[in-house]
Amino acid sequence: MFKLGISLIKLKLGKKAKPENIHKYLMSSKSEALLDIVNFIDHIADETKHAHQRNITREYLKFGLFMSLNNSDLRIGLENMLNKFTKYEDVKLDLKPNCSKFEQYIIDKALIYIIKKMASRQTYIIISSEAQLTTNKVAKYIIDNIDFSIADMKNEFTRKSIKSIIWISVWIMVNDTAYRPQFYYTLKHLGNNELSKLSEEFYFEPHNWYINIHTEAHAETQRLWAKNEIPMHENCLLENPCMARKQKEKIERIIKEIGGAH
């Protein structure tokens, strides 16, 4: 639903929503914080070896900034969150909206559509509940402080929607191995003192990110397949730890062995 909503907005906004035009718009800012964040998004994407994830990271994060700068309430929330959660102080977003009133109306309605569709799914309810009960220190710090950051947003629905999106995003970032290393890497470099310190425990340089190891391992598996060095139903040893099915089989085997020992 999220992807469908984003695609709908892009379709309605036309050329303004093209990645190259969004990048040009963002880079016209004089705000040190915004420019650093845009450049850091490119850095994260460039360091990601998996092509699909690299494109999603670059496109969605910049589009989120673009949407926020073209919505008065989202702009307030973004500015407050940058001041609260990043290393930058007294952040003032200088870019004026580059969308017309009608285009901003489209963004508002699309946001409502995305939230309502997400809220109707059981997965959304489960994730939201788990986010509130998390014991992860990084996630807890963000979730506990988000109300303060969005308190100045005037529209109650938008405020609640952004809170829900942040809860879900944080849950994904700390639980999904495909995004978790990049999340902590970003917080270590751009987060405020507390977030930067909390992220150290989970910090990895790009060559050790899960997605990069998995991408390299899968490429090695394909190379071995091509040379007929391993059967097509098997994977190289480096890829096995990255595969949920393989790990599940290993855990079930260990449990069975332990059970059989009693």
C-alpha positions as CSV (number, residue, x, y, z in Angstrom):
1,M,0.0,0.0,0.0
2,F,2.8,2.4,0.8
3,K,4.5,1.8,-2.6
4,L,1.1,2.2,-4.3
5,G,0.5,5.5,-2.5
6,I,3.9,6.8,-3.5
7,S,3.4,5.8,-7.1
8,L,0.1,7.6,-7.1
9,I,1.6,10.8,-5.9
10,K,4.5,10.6,-8.4
11,L,2.0,10.1,-11.2
12,K,0.0,13.1,-10.2
13,L,3.0,15.4,-9.7
14,G,4.7,14.5,-12.9
15,K,8.1,15.9,-13.6
16,K,8.5,17.4,-10.2
17,A,8.5,14.0,-8.6
18,K,11.2,12.6,-10.9
19,P,14.3,11.5,-8.8
20,E,16.7,13.8,-10.6
21,N,14.4,16.9,-10.1
22,I,13.8,16.0,-6.4
23,H,17.6,15.8,-5.9
24,K,18.1,19.1,-7.7
25,Y,15.4,20.8,-5.5
26,L,16.9,19.4,-2.2
27,M,20.4,20.4,-3.2
28,S,19.4,24.0,-3.8
29,S,19.0,24.4,0.0
30,K,21.5,26.4,2.1
31,S,20.7,24.3,5.2
32,E,23.8,22.4,6.4
33,A,21.7,19.7,8.0
34,L,19.5,19.1,4.9
35,L,22.5,19.1,2.5
36,D,24.4,16.7,4.7
37,I,21.4,14.3,5.0
38,V,20.8,14.3,1.2
39,N,24.5,13.6,0.6
40,F,24.5,10.9,3.3
41,I,21.5,9.2,1.6
42,D,23.6,9.0,-1.6
43,H,26.5,7.6,0.4
44,I,24.3,4.9,2.0
45,A,22.9,4.0,-1.4
46,D,26.3,4.0,-3.1
47,E,27.6,1.6,-0.4
48,T,24.7,-0.8,-0.9
49,K,25.6,-3.5,-3.4
50,H,22.0,-4.9,-3.9
51,A,20.6,-2.8,-6.8
52,H,17.0,-2.9,-5.9
53,Q,17.6,-1.9,-2.3
54,R,20.1,0.7,-3.4
55,N,17.4,2.3,-5.6
56,I,14.7,2.1,-2.9
57,T,16.9,3.7,-0.3
58,R,17.9,6.7,-2.5
59,E,14.5,7.2,-4.0
60,Y,12.2,6.8,-1.0
61,L,14.3,8.8,1.5
62,K,14.6,11.7,-0.8
63,F,11.0,11.6,-1.7
64,G,10.1,11.6,2.0
65,L,12.1,14.9,2.4
66,F,10.4,16.3,-0.7
67,M,7.0,15.5,0.6
68,S,7.8,17.0,4.0
69,L,9.0,20.2,2.5
70,N,5.8,20.5,0.4
71,N,3.4,20.1,3.3
72,S,3.2,22.7,6.1
73,D,2.6,20.2,8.9
74,L,5.2,17.7,7.7
75,R,7.7,20.5,7.4
76,I,7.2,21.4,11.1
77,G,7.6,17.8,12.1
78,L,10.7,17.3,10.0
79,E,12.4,20.4,11.3
80,N,11.6,19.5,15.0
81,M,12.8,15.9,14.5
82,L,16.1,17.1,12.9
83,N,16.6,19.3,15.9
84,K,15.7,16.6,18.4
85,F,17.3,13.4,16.9
86,T,20.3,14.6,14.9
87,K,23.6,16.2,15.7
88,Y,22.6,19.5,14.1
89,E,21.4,22.4,16.3
90,D,18.9,25.2,15.5
91,V,17.9,23.6,12.2
92,K,15.9,25.9,9.9
93,L,14.6,24.5,6.7
94,D,15.0,27.3,4.1
95,L,13.5,25.6,1.0
96,K,10.2,27.0,0.0
97,P,7.6,24.5,-1.3
98,N,7.9,23.9,-5.1
99,C,4.5,22.3,-5.5
100,S,1.3,24.3,-6.2
101,K,-1.6,24.4,-3.7
102,F,-3.3,21.7,-5.8
103,E,-0.3,19.5,-5.8
104,Q,0.1,19.9,-2.0
105,Y,-3.6,18.9,-1.8
106,I,-2.7,15.7,-3.7
107,I,0.1,15.0,-1.2
108,D,-2.3,15.5,1.7
109,K,-4.9,13.2,0.3
110,A,-2.4,10.5,-0.7
111,L,-1.0,10.5,2.8
112,I,-4.5,9.9,4.2
113,Y,-5.0,7.1,1.7
114,I,-1.7,5.4,2.7
115,I,-2.4,5.6,6.4
116,K,-6.0,4.3,6.1
117,K,-4.9,1.4,4.0
118,M,-2.0,0.6,6.3
119,A,-4.2,0.8,9.4
120,S,-6.6,-1.7,8.0
121,R,-4.0,-4.5,7.9
122,Q,-3.3,-6.9,10.7
123,T,0.5,-6.5,10.2
124,Y,0.2,-2.8,10.9
125,I,-1.6,-3.4,14.2
126,I,0.9,-6.0,15.3
127,I,4.0,-3.9,14.5
128,S,2.5,-0.8,16.2
129,S,1.9,-2.8,19.3
130,E,5.4,-4.3,19.3
131,A,6.9,-0.9,18.7
132,Q,5.3,0.5,21.8
133,L,6.6,-2.4,23.9
134,T,10.1,-2.6,22.4
135,T,13.1,-3.0,24.7
136,N,15.6,-1.9,22.0
137,K,17.2,1.2,23.5
138,V,17.6,3.0,20.1
139,A,13.9,2.4,19.2
140,K,12.7,3.2,22.7
141,Y,14.5,6.6,22.7
142,I,13.0,7.6,19.4
143,I,9.5,6.4,20.2
144,D,9.5,7.9,23.7
145,N,10.6,11.3,22.2
146,I,8.5,11.5,19.1
147,D,5.4,13.1,20.7
148,F,7.5,16.1,21.7
149,S,8.9,16.4,18.1
150,I,5.6,16.4,16.4
151,A,3.6,18.4,19.0
152,D,3.6,21.6,16.9
153,M,1.9,19.9,13.9
154,K,-1.5,21.5,13.6
155,N,-3.5,18.8,11.9
156,E,-4.3,16.0,14.4
157,F,-4.7,13.3,11.7
158,T,-1.4,14.2,10.1
159,R,0.3,14.2,13.5
160,K,-1.1,10.8,14.5
161,S,-0.3,9.4,11.0
162,I,3.4,10.5,11.1
163,K,3.7,9.0,14.6
164,S,2.4,5.7,13.3
165,I,4.7,5.8,10.2
166,I,7.7,6.5,12.5
167,W,6.8,3.7,14.8
168,I,6.6,1.3,11.9
169,S,9.7,2.6,10.3
170,V,11.7,2.3,13.5
171,W,10.4,-1.2,14.0
172,I,11.5,-2.2,10.5
173,M,14.9,-0.6,10.9
174,V,15.8,-2.4,14.1
175,N,14.3,-5.8,13.1
176,D,14.9,-6.2,9.4
177,T,18.4,-7.4,8.7
178,A,18.2,-5.9,5.2
179,Y,18.0,-2.3,6.7
180,R,19.3,-2.6,10.2
181,P,23.0,-2.0,9.7
182,Q,22.4,1.1,7.5
183,F,20.0,2.4,10.2
184,Y,22.6,2.2,12.9
185,Y,25.4,3.4,10.6
186,T,23.3,6.5,9.9
187,L,22.5,7.2,13.5
188,K,26.2,6.8,14.5
189,H,27.2,9.5,12.0
190,L,24.2,11.8,12.0
191,G,22.4,11.1,15.3
192,N,22.6,13.3,18.4
193,N,25.0,12.3,21.1
194,E,22.7,9.8,22.8
195,L,21.6,8.1,19.6
196,S,25.1,8.0,18.3
197,K,26.3,6.2,21.5
198,L,23.4,3.8,21.6
199,S,24.1,2.8,18.0
200,E,27.7,1.8,18.6
201,E,26.8,-1.7,19.8
202,F,25.2,-2.5,16.4
203,Y,27.6,-0.5,14.2
204,F,29.1,-2.1,11.1
205,E,31.1,-0.6,8.3
206,P,29.5,-1.0,4.8
207,H,31.5,-4.1,3.8
208,N,29.9,-5.9,6.8
209,W,26.3,-4.9,6.2
210,Y,24.1,-7.9,5.9
211,I,22.7,-6.9,2.5
212,N,26.2,-6.6,1.1
213,I,27.3,-9.9,2.4
214,H,24.2,-11.6,1.1
215,T,24.6,-10.0,-2.3
216,E,28.2,-11.1,-2.6
217,A,27.3,-14.6,-1.3
218,H,24.5,-15.0,-3.8
219,A,26.8,-13.9,-6.6
220,E,29.2,-16.6,-5.5
221,T,26.5,-19.2,-5.5
222,Q,25.5,-18.3,-9.1
223,R,29.2,-18.5,-10.1
224,L,29.5,-22.0,-8.6
225,W,26.2,-23.0,-10.3
226,A,27.5,-21.8,-13.6
227,K,30.7,-23.9,-13.2
228,N,28.7,-26.9,-12.0
229,E,30.7,-27.0,-8.8
230,I,27.6,-27.3,-6.6
231,P,24.1,-28.6,-7.3
232,M,21.4,-26.1,-8.3
233,H,19.4,-26.8,-5.1
234,E,22.3,-25.9,-2.9
235,N,24.0,-22.6,-2.0
236,C,27.6,-21.7,-1.3
237,L,28.6,-21.9,2.4
238,L,28.8,-18.1,2.7
239,E,25.2,-17.7,1.6
240,N,23.7,-20.3,4.0
241,P,23.7,-18.0,7.1
242,C,21.9,-15.4,5.1
243,M,19.0,-17.6,4.2
244,A,16.0,-17.8,6.6
245,R,15.0,-21.2,5.3
246,K,18.4,-22.7,6.0
247,Q,18.5,-21.1,9.5
248,K,15.1,-22.4,10.3
249,E,16.1,-25.9,9.3
250,K,19.2,-25.6,11.4
251,I,17.3,-24.4,14.5
252,E,14.7,-27.2,14.1
253,R,17.5,-29.8,13.8
254,I,19.1,-28.5,17.0
255,I,15.8,-28.5,18.9
256,K,15.2,-32.1,17.7
257,E,18.6,-33.2,18.8
258,I,18.2,-31.6,22.2
259,G,14.8,-33.1,22.6
260,G,16.1,-36.5,21.7
261,A,18.8,-36.3,24.3
262,H,16.3,-36.2,27.2
